[in-house]
Amino acid sequence: MRLLSAEREPLATRELKTSLSSFVESETILDYDREAELALQRLTTGDMDVNQLTNAWTRSYMETTLEHARPEEPSWDEDFADVYHELIHSPASDTLLNLEHNYFVSISELISERDMELKKLQERQAAEMDKVMHELGNTLSDQDVNAVASQHFDAQQVLENKWASELKQVTCIQKQEYQEWVIKLHQDLQKSNNSSKINEEIMVQPNQLSELEDSGSRVFEEPQSQLEESFTIHLGAQLKTMHNLRLVRADVLDFCKHRRYGSGGAKLRRLQTALSVYSSSLCGLVLLVDNRVNSYSGIKRDFATVAKECTDFHFRCLEEQLDEVQQVELYARAQRSSKQKDQPEIPRNGADDKSKNIERNPSNIVPGEFYISRHSNLSEVHSVFHLCVDDNVRSGNITARDPAIMGLRNILKVCCTHDITTVTVPLLLVHDMSEVHMDRAIA
């Protein structure tokens, strides 16, 4: 073998390769000829339908040839996105913003009515429970107390479900009306050259808007005065890139909450978010959550409450997006489990707790993983990264190889590849400052 490698390829070997190639080519042609002869025989004997064959050939040719292929029809979402992007960058932008704010005020008033009715129910139930507890041991027993508590719980659930259904119905109607109105406005502007006349006819007048604000009973608290400081840094060894950093003292949900017009910069923030919703300069927010993909507790529930305060006219609601995330998570876990079964077991150095957690509930995610939700109804945010963290982050026992740090790196990669140019990250990876985190900040 060494001699053959050192010398040139022998002549016999080259002749053998040439003969084999010629043999394979000739036999392949003969095989094709035999198949063609059989096909022709089936046609002449009537075993094959000629019309069916020609239709199949025509369909295949039209589907595989670009010049004959039918162009893809744009979806409703794509059409609406193009129309909205064109209108929001036109003089009609003020019309759109006024209508969105009008819908926002309507939802806010509905939420105020819901909160007031729930508060009255809770106060009435608290008074009834006080009376029951006062009679406990005299005329009432523990079973009577449990029965009253069960009735109170059922009544509260019925009321909450009623308001949830009504809010969902109103938001669906608003979204449909808004999208149809935007399409109609775009068509009218294309037909008429006098766009100012159309704007005057359909714009929400300032006096009407002020009446809506005066009639609203919900109180919108202004955020506390923000302390902030900006920096400019350069990163990179050879090819340096410039980044702007802004250190802000604020609640993380302040970047999501809308406020009524009249508060400082509310309309400007709404305009900026609307202008960039279909642009290459998106804004993201990192939200620290637990391993359950839902919106039932903690910061997740607070964020879901804020997301419901204004109708999302472009994307699906948060609940539908979370349902899709759960389905994708279940599918991903199933695929990983099937691959792990085919591979030999390898010690994973302390990863047993994570695997046990997944086995208990396959829809849960592990620390360091994150899911993304899209929004157009938040004040200064388009995309929210829900990053799963564990007790190590909350207790302050965090290292450079912690899953939360690795997840944050992956989030930054996603931002770089998907045109998210502004990212808001909680300082020290916490939403609430404790004594441990204060010590870390001082150190």
Contacts in CASP RR format, 6 or more apart in sequence:
PFRMAT RR
TARGET T0000
AUTHOR 0000-0000-0000
METHOD contacts of the structure
MODEL  1
MRLLSAEREPLATRELKTSLSSFVESETILDYDREAELALQRLTTGDMDV
NQLTNAWTRSYMETTLEHARPEEPSWDEDFADVYHELIHSPASDTLLNLE
HNYFVSISELISERDMELKKLQERQAAEMDKVMHELGNTLSDQDVNAVAS
QHFDAQQVLENKWASELKQVTCIQKQEYQEWVIKLHQDLQKSNNSSKINE
EIMVQPNQLSELEDSGSRVFEEPQSQLEESFTIHLGAQLKTMHNLRLVRA
DVLDFCKHRRYGSGGAKLRRLQTALSVYSSSLCGLVLLVDNRVNSYSGIK
RDFATVAKECTDFHFRCLEEQLDEVQQVELYARAQRSSKQKDQPEIPRNG
ADDKSKNIERNPSNIVPGEFYISRHSNLSEVHSVFHLCVDDNVRSGNITA
RDPAIMGLRNILKVCCTHDITTVTVPLLLVHDMSEVHMDRAIA
4 10 0 8 1.000
39 48 0 8 1.000
42 48 0 8 1.000
43 50 0 8 1.000
43 53 0 8 1.000
61 68 0 8 1.000
62 68 0 8 1.000
62 69 0 8 1.000
62 70 0 8 1.000
63 69 0 8 1.000
74 82 0 8 1.000
79 183 0 8 1.000
80 179 0 8 1.000
80 182 0 8 1.000
80 183 0 8 1.000
80 314 0 8 1.000
81 278 0 8 1.000
81 314 0 8 1.000
83 182 0 8 1.000
83 183 0 8 1.000
83 186 0 8 1.000
84 96 0 8 1.000
84 182 0 8 1.000
84 277 0 8 1.000
84 278 0 8 1.000
84 314 0 8 1.000
85 277 0 8 1.000
85 278 0 8 1.000
86 186 0 8 1.000
87 93 0 8 1.000
87 96 0 8 1.000
87 182 0 8 1.000
87 185 0 8 1.000
87 186 0 8 1.000
87 189 0 8 1.000
88 96 0 8 1.000
88 274 0 8 1.000
88 275 0 8 1.000
88 277 0 8 1.000
89 275 0 8 1.000
90 189 0 8 1.000
90 195 0 8 1.000
91 195 0 8 1.000
91 196 0 8 1.000
91 199 0 8 1.000
92 185 0 8 1.000
92 189 0 8 1.000
92 195 0 8 1.000
92 199 0 8 1.000
93 271 0 8 1.000
93 274 0 8 1.000
93 275 0 8 1.000
94 199 0 8 1.000
94 203 0 8 1.000
95 185 0 8 1.000
95 199 0 8 1.000
95 202 0 8 1.000
95 203 0 8 1.000
95 204 0 8 1.000
96 182 0 8 1.000
96 274 0 8 1.000
97 267 0 8 1.000
97 270 0 8 1.000
97 271 0 8 1.000
97 274 0 8 1.000
98 203 0 8 1.000
98 204 0 8 1.000
98 209 0 8 1.000
99 178 0 8 1.000
99 181 0 8 1.000
99 204 0 8 1.000
100 178 0 8 1.000
100 270 0 8 1.000
100 274 0 8 1.000
100 310 0 8 1.000
100 313 0 8 1.000
101 204 0 8 1.000
101 209 0 8 1.000
101 260 0 8 1.000
101 261 0 8 1.000
101 267 0 8 1.000
101 270 0 8 1.000
102 204 0 8 1.000
102 209 0 8 1.000
102 212 0 8 1.000
103 174 0 8 1.000
103 178 0 8 1.000
103 310 0 8 1.000
103 311 0 8 1.000
104 258 0 8 1.000
104 309 0 8 1.000
104 310 0 8 1.000
104 311 0 8 1.000
105 209 0 8 1.000
105 212 0 8 1.000
105 213 0 8 1.000
105 216 0 8 1.000
105 260 0 8 1.000
106 170 0 8 1.000
106 174 0 8 1.000
106 212 0 8 1.000
107 167 0 8 1.000
107 170 0 8 1.000
107 171 0 8 1.000
107 174 0 8 1.000
107 308 0 8 1.000
107 309 0 8 1.000
107 310 0 8 1.000
107 311 0 8 1.000
108 216 0 8 1.000
108 218 0 8 1.000
108 220 0 8 1.000
108 309 0 8 1.000
109 215 0 8 1.000
109 216 0 8 1.000
109 217 0 8 1.000
109 218 0 8 1.000
110 166 0 8 1.000
110 167 0 8 1.000
110 170 0 8 1.000
111 167 0 8 1.000
111 218 0 8 1.000
111 308 0 8 1.000
111 309 0 8 1.000
112 216 0 8 1.000
112 217 0 8 1.000
112 218 0 8 1.000
114 163 0 8 1.000
114 167 0 8 1.000
115 218 0 8 1.000
116 217 0 8 1.000
117 159 0 8 1.000
117 163 0 8 1.000
118 156 0 8 1.000
118 159 0 8 1.000
118 160 0 8 1.000
118 163 0 8 1.000
121 155 0 8 1.000
121 156 0 8 1.000
121 159 0 8 1.000
122 156 0 8 1.000
125 152 0 8 1.000
125 155 0 8 1.000
125 156 0 8 1.000
128 148 0 8 1.000
128 152 0 8 1.000
129 148 0 8 1.000
129 149 0 8 1.000
129 152 0 8 1.000
132 140 0 8 1.000
132 144 0 8 1.000
132 145 0 8 1.000
132 148 0 8 1.000
133 145 0 8 1.000
136 142 0 8 1.000
136 144 0 8 1.000
136 145 0 8 1.000
167 308 0 8 1.000
171 308 0 8 1.000
171 311 0 8 1.000
171 317 0 8 1.000
174 311 0 8 1.000
174 313 0 8 1.000
175 311 0 8 1.000
175 312 0 8 1.000
175 313 0 8 1.000
178 311 0 8 1.000
178 313 0 8 1.000
179 313 0 8 1.000
181 202 0 8 1.000
185 198 0 8 1.000
185 202 0 8 1.000
188 198 0 8 1.000
189 195 0 8 1.000
189 198 0 8 1.000
192 198 0 8 1.000
209 261 0 8 1.000
213 260 0 8 1.000
213 261 0 8 1.000
220 259 0 8 1.000
220 260 0 8 1.000
220 263 0 8 1.000
222 259 0 8 1.000
222 263 0 8 1.000
222 264 0 8 1.000
223 250 0 8 1.000
223 251 0 8 1.000
223 254 0 8 1.000
224 250 0 8 1.000
226 248 0 8 1.000
226 249 0 8 1.000
226 250 0 8 1.000
227 248 0 8 1.000
227 249 0 8 1.000
228 246 0 8 1.000
228 247 0 8 1.000
228 248 0 8 1.000
228 249 0 8 1.000
229 246 0 8 1.000
229 247 0 8 1.000
230 244 0 8 1.000
230 245 0 8 1.000
230 246 0 8 1.000
230 247 0 8 1.000
231 244 0 8 1.000
231 245 0 8 1.000
231 246 0 8 1.000
231 247 0 8 1.000
232 242 0 8 1.000
232 243 0 8 1.000
232 244 0 8 1.000
232 245 0 8 1.000
233 242 0 8 1.000
233 243 0 8 1.000
233 245 0 8 1.000
234 240 0 8 1.000
234 241 0 8 1.000
234 242 0 8 1.000
234 243 0 8 1.000
235 241 0 8 1.000
235 243 0 8 1.000
247 427 0 8 1.000
252 285 0 8 1.000
252 287 0 8 1.000
252 299 0 8 1.000
252 424 0 8 1.000
252 426 0 8 1.000
252 431 0 8 1.000
253 302 0 8 1.000
253 303 0 8 1.000
253 306 0 8 1.000
254 379 0 8 1.000
255 285 0 8 1.000
255 378 0 8 1.000
255 379 0 8 1.000
255 380 0 8 1.000
255 381 0 8 1.000
255 424 0 8 1.000
256 285 0 8 1.000
256 303 0 8 1.000
256 306 0 8 1.000
256 307 0 8 1.000
256 378 0 8 1.000
256 379 0 8 1.000
256 380 0 8 1.000
256 381 0 8 1.000
257 306 0 8 1.000
257 309 0 8 1.000
257 378 0 8 1.000
257 379 0 8 1.000
258 266 0 8 1.000
258 270 0 8 1.000
258 309 0 8 1.000
258 310 0 8 1.000
258 377 0 8 1.000
258 378 0 8 1.000
258 379 0 8 1.000
259 266 0 8 1.000
259 379 0 8 1.000
260 266 0 8 1.000
261 267 0 8 1.000
269 379 0 8 1.000
269 380 0 8 1.000
270 379 0 8 1.000
272 380 0 8 1.000
273 283 0 8 1.000
273 376 0 8 1.000
273 378 0 8 1.000
273 379 0 8 1.000
273 380 0 8 1.000
273 381 0 8 1.000
273 382 0 8 1.000
274 376 0 8 1.000
276 282 0 8 1.000
276 283 0 8 1.000
276 382 0 8 1.000
277 314 0 8 1.000
277 376 0 8 1.000
277 382 0 8 1.000
279 419 0 8 1.000
280 419 0 8 1.000
280 421 0 8 1.000
281 419 0 8 1.000
281 421 0 8 1.000
281 422 0 8 1.000
282 382 0 8 1.000
282 383 0 8 1.000
282 418 0 8 1.000
282 419 0 8 1.000
282 420 0 8 1.000
282 421 0 8 1.000
282 422 0 8 1.000
283 380 0 8 1.000
283 381 0 8 1.000
283 382 0 8 1.000
283 383 0 8 1.000
283 420 0 8 1.000
283 421 0 8 1.000
283 422 0 8 1.000
283 423 0 8 1.000
283 424 0 8 1.000
284 381 0 8 1.000
284 382 0 8 1.000
284 383 0 8 1.000
284 384 0 8 1.000
284 385 0 8 1.000
284 415 0 8 1.000
284 420 0 8 1.000
284 422 0 8 1.000
284 423 0 8 1.000
284 424 0 8 1.000
285 381 0 8 1.000
285 383 0 8 1.000
285 384 0 8 1.000
285 385 0 8 1.000
285 423 0 8 1.000
285 424 0 8 1.000
286 385 0 8 1.000
286 387 0 8 1.000
286 408 0 8 1.000
286 411 0 8 1.000
286 423 0 8 1.000
286 424 0 8 1.000
286 425 0 8 1.000
286 426 0 8 1.000
287 299 0 8 1.000
287 300 0 8 1.000
287 303 0 8 1.000
287 384 0 8 1.000
287 385 0 8 1.000
287 386 0 8 1.000
287 387 0 8 1.000
288 299 0 8 1.000
288 387 0 8 1.000
288 389 0 8 1.000
288 393 0 8 1.000
288 404 0 8 1.000
288 426 0 8 1.000
288 429 0 8 1.000
288 430 0 8 1.000
288 431 0 8 1.000
289 299 0 8 1.000
289 300 0 8 1.000
289 386 0 8 1.000
289 387 0 8 1.000
289 388 0 8 1.000
289 389 0 8 1.000
290 297 0 8 1.000
290 300 0 8 1.000
290 388 0 8 1.000
290 389 0 8 1.000
291 357 0 8 1.000
291 364 0 8 1.000
291 365 0 8 1.000
291 366 0 8 1.000
291 367 0 8 1.000
291 388 0 8 1.000
291 390 0 8 1.000
292 361 0 8 1.000
292 363 0 8 1.000
292 364 0 8 1.000
293 322 0 8 1.000
293 325 0 8 1.000
293 326 0 8 1.000
293 329 0 8 1.000
293 363 0 8 1.000
293 364 0 8 1.000
293 365 0 8 1.000
293 371 0 8 1.000
293 386 0 8 1.000
294 300 0 8 1.000
294 322 0 8 1.000
295 301 0 8 1.000
295 303 0 8 1.000
295 304 0 8 1.000
295 318 0 8 1.000
295 319 0 8 1.000
295 322 0 8 1.000
299 431 0 8 1.000
300 386 0 8 1.000
303 318 0 8 1.000
303 384 0 8 1.000
304 318 0 8 1.000
304 319 0 8 1.000
306 378 0 8 1.000
307 317 0 8 1.000
307 318 0 8 1.000
307 375 0 8 1.000
307 377 0 8 1.000
307 378 0 8 1.000
308 317 0 8 1.000
308 318 0 8 1.000
310 377 0 8 1.000
310 378 0 8 1.000
311 377 0 8 1.000
312 375 0 8 1.000
312 376 0 8 1.000
312 377 0 8 1.000
313 376 0 8 1.000
313 377 0 8 1.000
314 376 0 8 1.000
315 321 0 8 1.000
315 374 0 8 1.000
315 375 0 8 1.000
315 376 0 8 1.000
318 373 0 8 1.000
318 375 0 8 1.000
321 373 0 8 1.000
321 374 0 8 1.000
322 373 0 8 1.000
325 371 0 8 1.000
325 373 0 8 1.000
326 363 0 8 1.000
329 362 0 8 1.000
329 363 0 8 1.000
329 364 0 8 1.000
329 365 0 8 1.000
329 371 0 8 1.000
330 362 0 8 1.000
330 363 0 8 1.000
333 358 0 8 1.000
333 362 0 8 1.000
333 363 0 8 1.000
334 362 0 8 1.000
348 355 0 8 1.000
354 366 0 8 1.000
354 367 0 8 1.000
357 364 0 8 1.000
357 366 0 8 1.000
358 364 0 8 1.000
358 366 0 8 1.000
365 371 0 8 1.000
365 388 0 8 1.000
366 388 0 8 1.000
366 403 0 8 1.000
367 388 0 8 1.000
367 389 0 8 1.000
367 390 0 8 1.000
367 392 0 8 1.000
367 403 0 8 1.000
367 404 0 8 1.000
368 387 0 8 1.000
368 388 0 8 1.000
368 389 0 8 1.000
368 403 0 8 1.000
368 404 0 8 1.000
368 406 0 8 1.000
368 407 0 8 1.000
368 410 0 8 1.000
369 388 0 8 1.000
369 407 0 8 1.000
370 385 0 8 1.000
370 386 0 8 1.000
370 387 0 8 1.000
370 388 0 8 1.000
370 407 0 8 1.000
370 410 0 8 1.000
370 411 0 8 1.000
371 385 0 8 1.000
371 386 0 8 1.000
372 383 0 8 1.000
372 384 0 8 1.000
372 385 0 8 1.000
372 386 0 8 1.000
372 414 0 8 1.000
373 383 0 8 1.000
373 384 0 8 1.000
373 386 0 8 1.000
374 382 0 8 1.000
374 383 0 8 1.000
375 381 0 8 1.000
375 382 0 8 1.000
375 383 0 8 1.000
375 384 0 8 1.000
376 382 0 8 1.000
378 384 0 8 1.000
381 424 0 8 1.000
382 420 0 8 1.000
383 418 0 8 1.000
383 420 0 8 1.000
385 411 0 8 1.000
385 414 0 8 1.000
387 404 0 8 1.000
387 407 0 8 1.000
387 408 0 8 1.000
387 411 0 8 1.000
389 403 0 8 1.000
389 404 0 8 1.000
389 429 0 8 1.000
390 403 0 8 1.000
390 404 0 8 1.000
392 398 0 8 1.000
392 402 0 8 1.000
392 404 0 8 1.000
393 402 0 8 1.000
393 404 0 8 1.000
393 429 0 8 1.000
393 430 0 8 1.000
394 430 0 8 1.000
395 436 0 8 1.000
396 436 0 8 1.000
396 437 0 8 1.000
396 440 0 8 1.000
398 404 0 8 1.000
398 405 0 8 1.000
398 429 0 8 1.000
399 405 0 8 1.000
404 429 0 8 1.000
408 425 0 8 1.000
408 429 0 8 1.000
411 423 0 8 1.000
412 423 0 8 1.000
414 420 0 8 1.000
415 421 0 8 1.000
415 423 0 8 1.000
427 441 0 8 1.000
428 437 0 8 1.000
428 440 0 8 1.000
428 441 0 8 1.000
430 437 0 8 1.000
433 441 0 8 1.000
END
